[in-house]
Structure formats: C-alpha cells, structure tokens
Amino acid sequence: MELINIAQAGVISEAPKLSGVALNALDFLLSVFGIIAIISLIVAGIIYLTASGNEKRIEMAKKMSLYSIIG
C-alpha cells in the first residue's frame, strides 16, 4: 500500500498547464514594464520642469514621455 501512495504523489494531471504558466509570466512582465513606463514618465516630467528654457532638454523630455507612452 505504501508503494502505491508514493507512486501517485506526483500525478501529471495535477501539474499546472502551460497556458497558465505563460499567462502568469505575461502578467508579471506587463507589471514590470508598466512600472518602468510610469517611472520614465515621472523622470521625463522632472526633466521637463527643470529644463529652464534649454531646448535640448525640453526635446529630450518630450521624446522620453512619448517613448514611455508608446512602450
């Protein structure tokens, strides 16, 4: 009896499906990239506010905000 219980301990039907694992990985990656996009938007806003009329910094901040929204 002990041998049968040990053999049935790792039944393959109880393993997570590949689609479930892929969905969890995708959710994690989207969360990470979303946080990175929000941080880059904040940094672009700070650069824009501290540009003090410097056209290069203003353009850089605009590009950063555009790229972070697209990404």
C-alpha positions as CSV (number, residue, x, y, z in Angstrom):
1,M,0.0,0.0,0.0
2,E,2.8,2.4,0.8
3,L,4.3,2.0,-2.7
4,I,1.0,2.9,-4.4
5,N,0.6,6.1,-2.4
6,I,4.2,7.2,-3.2
7,A,3.7,6.5,-6.9
8,Q,0.5,8.6,-7.1
9,A,2.0,11.5,-5.3
10,G,3.2,13.3,-8.5
11,V,0.3,12.7,-10.8
12,I,0.9,14.6,-14.1
13,S,-2.7,15.8,-14.3
14,E,-2.2,18.0,-11.2
15,A,0.7,19.9,-12.8
16,P,-0.1,23.5,-14.0
17,K,-0.9,23.8,-17.6
18,L,1.5,25.5,-20.0
19,S,-1.1,28.2,-20.8
20,G,-1.5,29.0,-17.1
21,V,2.3,29.3,-16.7
22,A,2.6,31.5,-19.8
23,L,-0.3,33.7,-18.6
24,N,1.3,34.2,-15.2
25,A,4.7,35.1,-16.8
26,L,3.0,37.6,-19.1
27,D,1.1,39.2,-16.2
28,F,4.4,39.6,-14.4
29,L,6.2,41.1,-17.4
30,L,3.4,43.5,-18.1
31,S,3.5,44.6,-14.5
32,V,7.3,45.2,-14.5
33,F,7.2,47.1,-17.8
34,G,4.2,49.2,-16.6
35,I,6.1,50.2,-13.5
36,I,9.2,51.1,-15.7
37,A,6.9,53.2,-18.0
38,I,5.5,55.1,-15.1
39,I,8.9,55.8,-13.6
40,S,10.2,57.0,-17.0
41,L,7.2,59.3,-17.3
42,I,7.9,60.8,-13.9
43,V,11.6,61.3,-14.9
44,A,10.6,62.9,-18.2
45,G,8.3,65.3,-16.3
46,I,11.1,66.3,-13.9
47,I,13.5,66.9,-16.8
48,Y,10.8,69.0,-18.5
49,L,10.2,71.0,-15.3
50,T,13.9,71.6,-14.7
51,A,14.8,72.4,-18.3
52,S,14.8,76.2,-17.7
53,G,14.3,77.0,-21.3
54,N,17.0,74.7,-22.6
55,E,15.6,73.4,-25.9
56,K,17.7,70.2,-25.9
57,R,16.4,69.2,-22.5
58,I,12.8,70.0,-23.5
59,E,13.0,67.9,-26.6
60,M,14.7,65.1,-24.7
61,A,11.9,65.2,-22.1
62,K,9.2,65.2,-24.9
63,K,10.8,62.2,-26.6
64,M,11.1,60.4,-23.3
65,S,7.5,60.8,-22.5
66,L,6.5,59.8,-26.0
67,Y,8.6,56.7,-25.9
68,S,7.4,55.7,-22.5
69,I,3.8,56.0,-23.5
70,I,4.4,54.0,-26.7
71,G,6.3,51.4,-24.8
